[in-house]
Amino acid sequence: MADRPARRIPVLYFAFMLSVLISWGWYMSTQSDVSFLARRWAAALTMVFGSFIAGSSPEGSAAISYPVFTLLLKIPPPVARNFSFAIQSIGMTSASLLILGLRVRVDWNYIRFVTIGGIVGLIFGTYYVVPLISPVAAKLFFVSLWLSFGITLWRENRNPSRIVFDAIPDFQAADQVRLIAFGLVGGVISSIFGTGINIFTFCLVTIYYRLNEKVATPSSVLIMTIETLLGFFLHAGILHDFSRESFELWLTCIPVVVFFAPLGAFVITRLARPIIARLLYIILFVQFIGALIVIRPSAPQWGLCLLTLAAGLGLFAYIARLQRHSVT
């Protein structure tokens, strides 16, 4: 009889989860007033969905929490961004430890070089880009860009003979530079919203390199984990702009994300690649429609959406054609 493969137990995740819950419970027991937990119930409910999506897709939880908090709950954008970094430091770390503990396949070249650029981009964006950006216009731009990517990926996957790879093939110095550059741009995006480097670089590796979505998704989770830990440190430890409101939101949502983010990461390991791709199409479409419903764009903002969508379709189609030539 053949030996059964050893069961993989994510020890580090369970240790992290217990330490977080014990620390959270001890801290809350020392507080004389915890009534904010009841007031912030909408944030906790939002993070049930946001953290699950963060663990199961290349979208960080801020892709859900940022628009809901800023546009529905009327929370100031800086508070929502700092909360996003803080809560993802728990949720994304939980998901990453589960991914590593279960030995889910990831592409370390993708992770390593995107992270190098992402660190530089996050620091640069925090100090020099965030003060200049209109959050609403930026949100419409990026949801339109992500939708154009989703449409392109859907078109690519309609080809039954499409070849995908479990690692970036024939990795060379030019690929290192390309990934660092995309990481740099992704880091700037993350500095604005608290997420973005994961989905932005996911676009490159799945369209240009045809990296398997089943590999690219957990890889992007690890990338966002590193980025969010740095972002949290920047705002809480250096800039000291982590407000009481962000802190209350963080405390409210910690028990939620420590379960639901790794749950999303676990579910994604049990799904076939085509299902993962379909899940991503749905998320990107719903995110776009949700942004339109909540923001209610003006005529110039509609123009921005349509222009970005058209440009994105052209860009990603061009990237896909470049990749086909490089493979052949």
C-alpha positions in Angstrom: 0.0 0.0 0.0 1.4 3.4 -1.0 2.1 5.8 1.9 -0.5 8.6 2.2 1.0 12.1 1.9 1.6 13.8 5.2 -1.3 16.1 6.2 -0.2 19.7 6.1 -1.1 21.6 9.2 -0.6 25.4 9.1 0.9 25.7 12.6 2.1 29.2 12.1 -1.4 30.4 11.2 -3.1 28.7 14.2 -0.4 30.2 16.5 -0.9 33.7 14.9 -4.7 33.4 15.2 -4.6 32.4 18.8 -2.1 35.1 19.7 -4.2 37.8 18.0 -7.5 36.7 19.6 -5.9 36.4 23.1 -4.2 39.8 22.8 -7.5 41.3 21.4 -9.5 39.8 24.3 -7.1 40.9 26.9 -6.9 44.5 25.6 -10.7 44.8 25.3 -11.1 43.5 28.9 -8.9 46.4 30.1 -11.1 49.0 28.5 -13.8 50.8 30.5 -15.9 51.7 27.4 -16.3 49.2 24.5 -19.6 50.7 23.2 -17.8 51.6 19.9 -18.0 47.9 19.0 -21.8 48.2 18.6 -21.6 51.5 16.8 -19.1 50.0 14.3 -21.2 47.0 13.4 -21.5 48.1 9.7 -17.7 48.0 9.4 -17.5 44.5 10.8 -20.2 43.3 8.4 -18.3 44.9 5.5 -15.1 43.1 6.5 -16.8 39.7 6.5 -17.0 40.1 2.7 -13.9 42.2 2.3 -11.5 39.9 4.1 -12.9 36.8 2.4 -12.3 38.4 -1.0 -8.9 39.5 0.1 -7.9 35.9 0.8 -9.5 34.4 -2.2 -8.6 36.9 -4.9 -5.9 39.4 -6.0 -8.1 42.1 -4.6 -7.2 43.4 -1.1 -10.0 43.9 1.4 -9.6 47.7 0.9 -11.2 47.2 -2.6 -14.4 46.6 -0.6 -13.9 48.6 2.6 -12.5 51.8 1.0 -15.5 52.6 -1.2 -18.0 51.4 1.4 -16.4 53.4 4.2 -15.8 56.6 2.3 -18.9 56.7 0.2 -21.6 54.9 2.3 -20.4 55.3 5.9 -19.0 58.8 5.3 -15.6 57.9 6.8 -12.8 60.3 5.7 -10.6 58.8 3.0 -7.4 59.0 5.2 -9.1 57.2 8.0 -10.4 54.5 5.6 -6.9 54.1 4.0 -5.1 53.8 7.4 -7.7 51.3 8.6 -7.2 49.3 5.4 -3.5 49.0 6.1 -4.1 48.1 9.8 -6.8 45.5 9.3 -5.0 43.9 6.3 -1.9 43.5 8.6 -4.1 41.0 10.5 -6.2 39.5 7.7 -3.6 39.3 5.0 -1.0 38.0 7.4 -3.4 35.3 8.5 -4.1 34.3 4.9 -0.4 34.3 4.0 0.5 32.1 6.9 -2.2 29.7 5.9 -1.0 29.7 2.3 2.6 29.0 3.5 1.5 26.4 6.0 -0.5 24.5 3.4 2.4 24.9 0.9 0.2 26.4 -1.8 2.1 26.9 -5.0 3.3 30.5 -5.5 5.8 32.1 -7.8 8.6 33.5 -5.8 10.1 35.5 -8.6 6.8 37.3 -9.0 6.7 38.0 -5.3 10.3 39.0 -4.8 10.7 41.5 -7.6 7.3 43.1 -7.4 7.8 43.6 -3.6 11.1 45.4 -4.3 9.4 48.0 -6.5 6.3 48.0 -4.3 8.2 49.1 -1.2 9.8 52.1 -3.1 6.4 53.0 -4.7 4.5 52.9 -1.4 7.0 55.2 0.3 7.2 57.6 -2.6 3.4 57.6 -3.1 2.7 58.2 0.6 4.8 61.3 0.7 4.5 62.8 -2.8 1.4 61.5 -4.5 -1.4 61.0 -1.9 -1.6 64.8 -1.1 -2.3 65.5 -4.8 -4.9 62.9 -5.6 -8.7 63.2 -5.6 -9.9 59.9 -4.1 -13.2 59.7 -6.0 -11.5 60.4 -9.4 -8.8 57.9 -8.6 -11.3 55.2 -7.6 -13.2 55.6 -10.8 -10.0 55.4 -12.8 -8.9 52.2 -11.2 -12.2 50.3 -11.1 -12.5 51.1 -14.9 -8.9 49.9 -15.5 -9.5 46.7 -13.5 -12.7 46.0 -15.5 -10.8 46.4 -18.7 -8.4 43.8 -17.4 -11.2 41.4 -16.5 -12.7 41.7 -19.9 -9.4 41.0 -21.6 -8.7 38.0 -19.3 -12.2 36.7 -20.1 -11.5 37.0 -23.8 -8.2 35.2 -23.4 -9.7 32.4 -21.4 -12.4 31.8 -24.1 -9.6 30.3 -26.2 -9.7 26.6 -25.3 -6.1 26.2 -26.4 -4.7 29.0 -24.1 -1.6 27.8 -22.3 -0.9 28.9 -18.8 2.2 28.3 -16.6 2.7 27.5 -13.0 5.8 29.8 -12.9 7.0 32.7 -15.1 8.8 30.8 -17.9 12.4 31.6 -19.0 12.8 34.2 -16.3 15.5 36.7 -17.2 16.9 40.1 -16.1 14.4 42.0 -18.3 11.6 40.3 -16.4 13.1 41.4 -13.1 13.1 45.0 -14.3 9.6 44.7 -15.6 8.2 43.3 -12.4 10.0 45.9 -10.3 8.5 48.7 -12.5 5.0 47.3 -12.2 5.6 46.9 -8.4 6.6 50.6 -8.3 3.4 51.7 -9.9 1.4 49.2 -7.8 3.0 50.6 -4.6 1.9 54.1 -5.5 -1.7 52.8 -6.0 -1.6 51.1 -2.6 -0.4 54.3 -1.0 -3.7 56.0 -2.1 -6.2 53.2 -1.3 -4.4 50.8 1.1 -4.5 48.2 -1.7 -3.7 47.9 -5.4 -0.3 46.5 -6.0 -1.8 43.0 -5.9 -4.4 43.4 -8.6 -2.2 45.7 -10.7 0.7 43.2 -10.9 -1.8 40.3 -11.2 -2.9 41.9 -14.5 0.7 41.7 -15.8 1.6 38.2 -14.8 -1.7 36.6 -16.0 -2.0 38.5 -19.3 1.7 39.0 -20.3 3.2 35.9 -18.7 0.1 33.7 -18.7 0.7 32.7 -15.1 -1.9 30.4 -13.8 -4.6 32.3 -11.8 -4.4 29.5 -9.2 -0.7 30.4 -8.7 -0.9 34.2 -9.2 -3.7 34.7 -6.7 -2.0 33.4 -3.6 1.2 35.0 -4.8 -0.6 38.4 -4.9 -1.9 37.8 -1.3 1.7 37.4 -0.1 2.8 40.6 -2.0 -0.1 42.6 -0.4 0.8 41.3 3.0 4.3 42.7 2.8 3.0 46.0 1.4 0.3 46.4 4.0 2.6 45.7 6.9 4.9 48.5 5.6 2.0 50.8 5.1 0.7 50.3 8.6 4.2 50.9 10.0 4.5 54.1 8.0 1.2 55.7 9.2 1.2 54.4 12.8 4.9 54.5 13.5 6.4 57.3 11.4 3.7 59.7 10.2 1.6 59.2 13.4 -1.6 59.9 11.6 -3.4 56.8 12.7 -6.5 58.3 14.3 -8.7 57.1 17.1 -11.5 56.4 14.6 -9.1 54.1 12.6 -8.1 52.4 15.8 -11.8 51.8 16.8 -12.6 50.4 13.4 -9.5 48.2 13.6 -10.4 46.8 17.0 -13.9 46.1 15.9 -12.9 44.1 12.8 -9.9 42.1 14.1 -12.0 39.0 15.2 -13.7 39.0 11.8 -10.7 39.1 9.5 -8.6 36.7 11.4 -11.1 34.0 10.3 -12.5 35.1 7.0 -9.3 36.1 5.2 -7.7 32.7 5.7 -11.0 31.1 4.9 -10.9 32.8 1.5 -7.3 31.6 1.0 -8.3 28.0 1.9 -11.4 28.1 -0.4 -9.2 29.2 -3.4 -7.0 26.2 -3.0 -10.0 23.9 -3.6 -11.2 25.6 -6.8 -10.2 24.9 -10.3 -8.5 27.6 -12.4 -11.5 28.4 -14.6 -13.7 28.9 -11.5 -11.1 31.2 -10.0 -11.1 33.2 -13.2 -14.9 33.5 -13.2 -14.9 34.6 -9.6 -12.4 37.3 -10.5 -14.6 38.5 -13.4 -17.6 38.8 -11.1 -15.6 40.7 -8.4 -14.3 43.2 -10.9 -17.7 43.7 -12.6 -19.5 44.1 -9.2 -16.8 46.5 -8.0 -17.2 48.7 -11.1 -21.0 48.8 -10.9 -20.9 49.4 -7.2 -18.6 52.3 -7.6 -20.9 53.8 -10.2 -24.0 53.4 -8.0 -22.4 54.9 -4.9 -20.4 57.7 -6.6 -23.0 58.7 -9.2 -20.4 60.1 -11.6 -20.8 63.5 -13.2 -20.5 63.8 -17.0 -16.7 64.5 -16.9 -16.3 61.5 -14.5 -18.3 59.3 -16.9 -15.9 60.4 -19.6 -13.0 59.4 -17.4 -14.5 55.9 -16.9 -15.1 55.4 -20.6 -11.7 56.7 -21.7 -10.0 54.5 -19.1 -12.0 51.5 -20.1 -11.2 51.9 -23.8 -7.5 52.6 -23.1 -7.3 49.7 -20.7 -8.8 47.3 -23.2 -6.3 48.5 -25.8 -3.3 48.2 -23.4 -4.1 44.7 -22.1 -4.9 43.5 -25.6 -1.5 44.8 -26.7 0.2 43.1 -23.8 -1.5 39.8 -24.6 -0.3 40.1 -28.2 3.2 40.8 -27.1 3.1 37.7 -24.9 1.9 35.5 -27.7 4.9 36.5 -29.8 7.3 35.9 -26.9 5.9 32.4 -26.3 6.1 31.4 -29.9 
